[in-house]
């Protein structure tokens, strides 16, 4: 049986500290509806989510007592590819293509960190394309779990923030690796306008995928502001954050 933190009626929001009431529960084996995913049978273990009344941050604290080893054993294990088949190849190749399209003209000068970068495919693709320096960090992949100490001009972070049980600390770690000027290019799906109608039927809610921190736009702005960063978004899933916008990214601000 999975060990989960018992739900309290109210808890502080992990972003703004406001009151976060229980919002509902889903089965642990609920998966995000990603093309090709395998729908798992119920685990008959309820994962409770809560929503902040102040900033709209939607999250579960059911896993707050877990160690990294428990996340590896129960979520990021040998069964993970069945619920996220794009993780190993399709997504990192696509994201590498995006980075190349945006920054190829500057590839000889910018240092890139892929935060939460999995199997290093994104960075390997960038290095093969001539990027001077591209480094992967991922705490759940042994080959890349050593946190870098240096600063990077560009930090990419694709489909990672929603996995963080302590998103403020995670964003703080990203900013700690960011040069100034420097840019964070990241993706995570912001809550849709009809979230209060969809509630936990929103397809992006998936504890078996590790989707435990789901941001409203207000929550995202507050989170980056905590570290002195501006947040700019396409309104859905692609975003940038920065303290001082570097010259190589000037065209992105608009």
C-alpha positions in Angstrom: 0.0 0.0 0.0 1.3 3.5 -0.9 2.0 5.7 2.0 0.4 9.1 1.5 0.1 12.1 3.8 -3.4 12.2 5.3 -5.5 15.1 3.9 -6.2 18.0 6.2 -9.3 20.2 5.6 -7.1 23.2 5.0 -3.4 23.8 4.4 -1.3 26.8 3.3 -0.8 27.4 -0.4 2.7 26.4 -1.5 3.0 29.6 -3.6 1.4 32.4 -1.6 0.5 31.0 1.8 -3.2 31.6 1.4 -5.9 29.1 2.5 -5.9 26.0 0.3 -9.1 24.0 0.7 -9.7 20.4 -0.4 -10.8 20.4 -4.1 -11.4 16.7 -4.7 -9.6 13.5 -5.1 -8.5 11.2 -8.0 -7.1 7.7 -8.0 -3.3 7.4 -7.8 -3.2 5.6 -11.2 -5.0 8.4 -13.0 -2.8 9.4 -16.0 -2.6 12.4 -18.2 -4.2 11.9 -21.6 -1.0 12.0 -23.7 -1.2 10.3 -27.1 -0.3 6.7 -26.8 -0.6 6.5 -23.1 -1.7 3.3 -21.3 -4.7 3.7 -19.1 -4.0 1.8 -15.9 -6.4 0.0 -13.7 -7.4 1.8 -10.5 -4.9 1.6 -7.6 -7.8 2.2 -5.2 -5.7 4.9 -3.5 -7.1 8.4 -3.3 -4.8 11.4 -4.0 -6.4 14.6 -2.6 -5.8 17.9 -4.4 -6.5 21.3 -2.9 -6.9 24.8 -4.5 -5.7 28.1 -3.1 -8.5 30.6 -2.6 -6.1 33.5 -3.1 -4.0 32.6 -6.1 -5.7 29.6 -7.6 -2.7 27.2 -7.3 -4.0 23.6 -7.6 -1.8 21.0 -5.9 -1.7 17.9 -3.8 0.3 17.6 -0.6 -0.3 13.8 -0.5 3.4 13.2 -1.4 5.0 15.8 0.8 6.4 13.1 3.1 8.0 11.1 0.3 11.7 10.8 -0.3 13.3 10.9 -3.7 13.6 7.1 -3.4 9.8 6.8 -3.0 9.1 9.0 -6.0 11.6 6.8 -8.0 10.0 3.6 -6.8 6.3 4.6 -7.3 6.2 7.2 -10.1 9.5 7.5 -12.0 10.0 3.8 -12.3 10.1 1.3 -15.1 6.4 1.8 -15.8 6.7 5.5 -16.4 7.1 5.3 -20.2 3.7 3.6 -20.4 1.9 6.7 -19.1 4.2 9.2 -20.8 5.4 7.7 -24.0 6.7 11.0 -25.4 9.2 11.4 -22.5 12.2 9.6 -23.9 12.2 10.7 -27.5 9.4 12.8 -29.0 9.3 15.6 -26.5 13.1 16.2 -26.0 13.6 16.2 -29.8 10.8 18.6 -30.3 12.0 20.9 -27.6 15.6 20.8 -28.9 14.1 21.9 -32.3 12.4 24.8 -30.6 15.6 26.0 -28.9 17.5 25.7 -32.2 14.9 27.8 -34.0 14.9 30.5 -31.4 18.6 30.7 -30.6 20.7 29.1 -33.3 22.3 32.4 -34.3 23.7 32.6 -30.7 24.7 29.0 -30.2 28.4 29.6 -30.1 28.1 32.0 -27.2 25.3 30.8 -24.9 25.6 28.2 -22.2 22.5 26.0 -21.8 21.2 24.1 -18.8 18.3 21.7 -19.3 16.7 21.5 -15.8 14.8 18.3 -15.3 16.2 17.1 -18.7 15.7 13.4 -18.3 17.9 11.3 -20.6 20.1 14.2 -22.0 18.6 13.8 -25.5 17.7 17.5 -25.7 21.2 18.6 -24.8 22.9 16.0 -26.9 20.8 17.2 -29.9 21.9 20.8 -29.2 25.6 19.8 -28.8 25.4 18.0 -32.2 23.9 21.1 -33.7 26.9 23.2 -32.6 25.7 24.7 -29.3 28.9 25.5 -27.3 27.7 24.1 -24.0 24.6 22.2 -23.1 24.3 20.4 -19.8 21.5 18.2 -18.3 20.4 18.1 -14.7 17.7 15.7 -13.5 17.6 14.5 -9.9 15.8 11.3 -10.9 18.3 10.2 -13.5 21.5 8.9 -11.9 23.8 10.0 -14.8 22.6 13.6 -14.5 21.6 14.0 -10.8 24.6 16.2 -9.8 23.3 19.7 -9.4 25.5 22.2 -11.4 27.1 25.0 -9.5 27.8 27.4 -12.4 25.6 30.0 -14.1 23.9 29.5 -17.5 22.7 32.1 -20.0 19.7 29.9 -20.9 17.9 27.5 -18.6 15.3 25.3 -20.3 12.8 23.5 -18.1 10.2 21.6 -20.2 7.3 19.9 -18.5 9.0 19.9 -15.1 7.4 22.5 -12.8 4.2 20.5 -12.5 6.2 17.6 -11.0 7.7 19.6 -8.2 6.3 18.9 -4.7 8.0 22.2 -3.5 7.6 24.4 -6.6 9.0 27.6 -4.9 12.2 25.8 -3.9 12.4 24.3 -7.4 12.0 27.7 -9.1 14.6 29.1 -6.6 17.1 26.4 -7.7 16.5 27.3 -11.4 17.1 31.0 -10.7 20.2 30.1 -8.7 21.7 28.6 -11.9 20.6 31.5 -14.1 23.2 34.2 -15.2 22.1 37.8 -15.1 21.3 38.7 -17.8 19.8 35.3 -18.6 16.6 33.6 -19.7 14.5 30.7 -18.5 12.5 29.0 -21.3 10.0 26.6 -19.9 6.7 24.8 -20.5 3.9 23.7 -18.2 0.3 24.0 -19.0 -1.5 26.8 -17.2 -5.0 26.2 -15.9 -7.8 26.7 -18.5 -10.4 29.4 -18.1 -13.0 26.8 -17.2 -11.0 25.0 -14.5 -13.7 25.5 -11.9 -16.1 23.6 -14.3 -13.5 20.9 -15.2 -12.0 20.6 -11.7 -10.1 17.4 -11.4 -11.5 16.1 -14.7 -8.9 18.4 -16.5 -6.7 16.1 -18.5 -3.5 17.5 -17.1 -4.3 16.2 -13.6 -2.4 12.9 -13.3 -0.7 11.8 -10.1 0.7 8.7 -11.9 2.5 11.1 -14.2 3.8 13.1 -11.2 1.6 16.1 -12.0 1.2 17.4 -8.5 1.6 21.2 -8.9 -0.8 22.9 -11.4 -0.4 26.6 -11.9 -2.9 29.4 -12.5 -1.4 32.4 -14.2 -1.6 34.4 -11.0 0.2 31.7 -9.1 2.9 31.5 -11.7 3.5 35.3 -11.7 3.8 35.2 -7.9 6.2 32.3 -7.9 8.7 34.0 -10.2 8.3 37.4 -8.6 9.5 35.8 -5.3 12.9 35.6 -7.0 12.8 38.9 -8.7 11.9 37.6 -12.1 9.4 38.8 -14.7 7.1 36.2 -16.3 5.9 36.3 -19.9 3.7 33.7 -21.4 2.0 32.6 -24.7 -1.1 32.2 -22.5 -1.0 28.4 -22.4 2.0 26.2 -22.2 5.2 28.1 -23.3 6.7 30.7 -21.0 9.9 32.7 -20.3 11.2 34.2 -17.1 14.1 36.6 -16.4 15.6 39.2 -14.1 17.4 41.0 -16.9 16.4 40.0 -20.5 19.6 39.1 -22.4 20.2 40.5 -25.8 19.9 37.1 -27.5 16.2 36.9 -26.3 15.0 40.5 -26.9 12.5 39.5 -29.6 10.7 37.1 -27.3 9.4 39.7 -24.9 6.7 40.8 -27.2 
